[in-house]
């Protein structure tokens, strides 16, 4: 099965237990078209893409359309920050993914603060008329905005107990667990609702297989992860997120040749998921890095990752760009050109004092440390790190040490880098992201240990390389091993 175009009308939505606030079947169907494109990370040319679909939905029922447009924009914020005022659940959805886009926060954006206060007032004034589900959604995003992500996700989980096919709550729970570095919870959130999806078989079920597959991969259940990802792809070959799970499996198991064959043979399908295509090209580049094929990795950077990041301006694409350039710099500095650093700096410079998440901050510092245009920005970023923050910004014990380690690596203070990174190795999961994304710090630690003048650090490097070889016996790992024999 490919892209579906038999959209749900009002009765179909109500039969799923998720009634919509419209009597217009056309508006209900267009809402289905919009949310399908967004959950699937793609623009469907048959309906004109997400923007045209929203415009048609508003025309079909202006009141409902304006409300739902915020629901759609909430999801779209995960790709790029978009914001339109509207009502209740749609407004909550918009604000929630605007937060999760991590381009801004209530402390860095006045419009975010204003919307936060408006939602607070809305909840207080309409507690008697809003459904319990709507109230929980409002309360959850308000908690998330205050940095209380774990409490927010508990409310989404509460919604899912009664409404297991609420893709709104499920999507936000998945994103939150990824940001919190809680892969077990990420896996289990999907496992709990999967029976309801499979029993009812509503549209978008295949995407839930994809969500579940990723949680399985991040908890090292690689065979089961690949099974569910392929189950999703059997129904929707263009599912970029399920493809992304398989890309992770091949990477984590060091199956680099298989990974390249799979990604190259299916690229015409997964590039249809245009909002996650850049990230999947990033995975292809990682395979080339593991093969020590830095020319090919550089081509992916220049022809795919960097152009897409510049065109889309999404946080995920920006971080992929800085991470890939930094890996190349660590492992093969000659493969990084000066304009790579300047492009990365240009994408990152406006975020130097935002401090929305530790994960974001360390990636911005990678760009700043390499750029010749960043005079003063590195110091500014270090100095502006607050003492404390929400759950995504554990500044005192993670953010500032990691930022300093990146600066020290630039300044060739390799013993200092080892001194910071080695004790933090098993805590890095707390900054969120995937194992593949955080692997940049494993590489950084190995290279710093190899370059340190300390004989003790040479022994550490040897041990770390043996550890890596147990799961990733790739050409890169073999090169490392040859350096310590």
PyMOL commands that set and color helices and strands:
alter all, ss='L'
color gray80, all
select helices_A, chain A and resi 10-15+25-39+45-47+49-60+62-77+88-100+110-125+132-145+149-162+167-180+183-200+205-218+222-235+240-252+256-270+277-290+294-312+315-331+333-335+338-351+358-370+377-384+395-410+414-431+435-451+455-469+475-484
alter helices_A, ss='H'
color red, helices_A
deselect
rebuild
show_as cartoon
